[in-house]
Amino acid sequence: MGALGLGVGAVAVCAAAALLLAGRRAAAAVVALAAAFATSRPCLFEDAYLWVGGSGATTGLHSDDENNILLMTRGRKVVRLHAPSDRRFLSPNGRYDSGTECCDVDAFLGEAAKAGKYAGYAGCPAPLRFELGPGDALYIPAFWFHAVRSEALSVSVNVFFSTPLEMARRWPQRAFFAVCHEYLGFWRGDCVCHRPPSPPGPAL
């Protein structure tokens, strides 16, 4: 299953995120509460992010442990999507990113080029491809691998959301790893959130 239709609850989550970004917190809370009661899998936990990027801006191939809706407001973006069953072909690496698994495969190479560059990619099903413009939305289920590239100056919002049961299953482990990373220094040399230290400058 690739692109999934937006149900009542998902639309309500999107509306709540838009209201939250507009500063209307009370209205956003009401809409989010309505979403909880409108679905059999209530979406009570959500985070919204605003993305602005020029032509060619790329987010590499990765999966997230939460459901995700990407909404375009300006420009165009191309999304490549792989099912979780394709994981063994995508060269997942150990780079730390909270709630995310990163992959080495460049999703925007041609299929022949990927098979030639990455030995483990041979036999992988071709990714699903979506092109999003203003007003379009794409639902990316949890643990589906995806890469995103802007085809022009683009503005988009993505909303992560989880049910209480999903939160209970995933967040204790995520919180434990976050504490190990932020306070104990684990994976500091191989993560997406800390730059390696700069080499010392010339002595004066």
C-alpha positions in Angstrom: 0.0 0.0 0.0 1.5 3.4 -1.0 -0.3 6.7 -0.7 -3.3 6.3 1.7 -6.4 8.5 1.7 -6.8 11.0 4.4 -9.6 10.0 6.8 -11.6 12.2 9.2 -9.0 11.9 11.9 -6.0 12.6 9.7 -7.7 15.7 8.2 -8.6 16.9 11.8 -4.9 16.4 12.8 -3.8 18.5 9.8 -6.3 21.2 10.6 -5.2 21.2 14.2 -1.5 21.6 13.1 -2.4 24.5 10.8 -4.3 26.3 13.6 -1.4 25.7 16.0 1.0 27.2 13.5 -1.3 30.2 13.2 -1.2 30.7 16.9 -4.7 29.6 17.6 -3.9 27.1 20.3 -7.4 26.8 21.8 -9.0 26.1 18.5 -6.2 23.6 17.7 -6.8 21.8 21.0 -10.6 21.5 20.2 -9.9 20.1 16.7 -7.3 17.6 18.0 -9.8 16.5 20.7 -12.4 16.0 17.9 -10.0 13.9 16.0 -9.5 11.7 19.1 -13.2 11.0 19.3 -13.8 10.7 15.5 -11.5 7.7 14.9 -11.2 4.2 16.3 -7.4 4.9 16.7 -7.4 8.3 18.4 -4.4 10.5 17.5 -3.7 12.3 20.7 0.0 13.0 20.3 1.3 15.2 17.4 4.2 17.4 16.4 4.2 19.8 13.4 7.3 21.1 11.6 7.6 23.8 9.0 10.1 23.2 6.1 11.4 25.8 3.7 14.0 24.9 1.1 15.3 25.9 -2.3 15.4 23.8 -5.5 17.5 20.7 -4.9 17.1 20.7 -1.1 17.0 17.0 -0.2 16.2 14.9 2.8 17.9 11.6 2.5 16.3 8.2 2.7 15.1 7.3 6.2 12.1 5.9 8.2 10.3 7.4 11.2 8.7 5.6 14.0 5.5 7.8 13.8 2.8 8.2 11.2 3.5 11.3 9.1 1.4 13.6 6.9 3.3 15.9 4.5 1.3 19.0 3.3 2.6 21.3 0.5 1.7 25.0 0.6 4.1 26.3 -2.0 6.4 24.8 -4.7 6.9 21.2 -5.6 8.5 18.2 -4.0 9.2 14.7 -5.1 8.9 11.8 -2.6 10.4 8.4 -3.1 8.8 5.8 -0.8 9.9 2.2 0.1 7.8 -0.3 2.1 9.3 -1.6 5.4 9.9 -4.9 3.7 12.5 -3.3 1.5 14.7 -2.4 4.5 17.3 -5.1 3.8 18.1 -3.5 0.4 18.5 0.1 1.6 21.8 -0.1 3.5 20.4 1.2 6.9 23.2 2.6 9.0 23.8 3.1 12.7 23.7 6.9 12.6 21.8 8.2 15.6 18.6 10.2 15.0 15.9 10.1 17.6 13.0 8.0 16.3 14.5 7.6 12.9 16.5 5.0 11.0 18.8 6.5 8.3 20.0 4.7 5.1 23.0 5.1 2.9 21.2 4.5 -0.4 20.6 7.6 -2.5 16.9 7.3 -3.4 17.2 9.8 -6.3 19.7 7.8 -8.4 18.3 5.6 -11.2 17.6 2.0 -10.4 20.5 0.7 -12.5 22.8 3.3 -10.8 21.7 2.2 -7.3 22.2 -1.4 -8.1 25.7 -0.6 -9.4 26.7 1.6 -6.4 25.1 -0.4 -3.5 25.8 -4.1 -3.6 22.8 -4.9 -1.4 20.3 -3.0 -3.5 20.1 -5.6 -6.3 16.6 -7.1 -6.3 15.0 -4.2 -4.5 11.5 -3.2 -5.7 11.5 0.2 -7.3 10.3 2.9 -5.0 6.9 4.5 -5.2 7.1 8.1 -6.6 4.9 11.0 -5.8 5.1 14.6 -6.9 3.4 17.1 -4.6 2.3 20.6 -5.4 0.4 23.3 -3.4 -2.6 21.8 -1.7 -1.4 18.2 -2.0 -0.9 16.0 1.1 0.7 12.6 1.4 0.3 10.1 4.3 3.6 8.3 5.1 2.9 5.4 7.5 5.3 4.7 10.4 8.4 2.8 9.4 8.0 3.4 5.6 11.3 4.6 4.1 11.1 7.9 2.3 13.3 10.6 0.7 12.2 14.0 -0.3 13.6 16.6 -2.8 12.4 20.1 -3.6 12.0 20.8 -7.3 11.6 24.5 -6.7 11.5 26.9 -3.7 9.1 25.0 -1.4 7.2 25.5 1.8 5.6 22.5 3.5 4.4 21.3 6.8 4.7 17.8 8.2 2.7 16.4 11.1 3.8 13.4 13.1 1.1 11.7 15.1 0.8 8.6 17.3 -1.9 6.9 19.3 -1.5 6.4 23.1 -0.7 2.7 22.5 1.9 3.6 19.9 3.5 6.1 22.3 3.6 3.5 25.1 5.3 1.0 22.8 8.0 3.3 21.3 8.7 6.3 23.5 10.3 4.7 26.5 13.1 3.3 24.3 13.4 6.6 22.4 13.7 8.5 25.7 16.3 6.1 27.0 18.4 6.5 23.8 18.0 10.3 23.9 19.3 10.5 27.5 22.3 8.3 26.6 23.0 10.5 23.6 22.5 14.0 25.1 23.8 13.5 28.6 26.2 10.5 28.3 27.7 11.3 24.9 26.8 8.1 23.2 27.0 8.2 19.3 28.2 11.8 19.4 30.6 11.0 16.6 27.9 9.5 14.4 24.6 11.4 14.6 22.6 13.9 12.7 22.3 16.5 15.5 25.9 17.3 16.5 28.6 18.6 14.2 32.1 17.1 14.6 34.4 19.4 16.3 36.2 21.9 14.0 40.0 21.4 13.6 42.0 24.0 15.6 43.0 27.1 13.7 46.5 28.2 13.0 48.5 29.4 16.0 48.9 33.2 16.1 
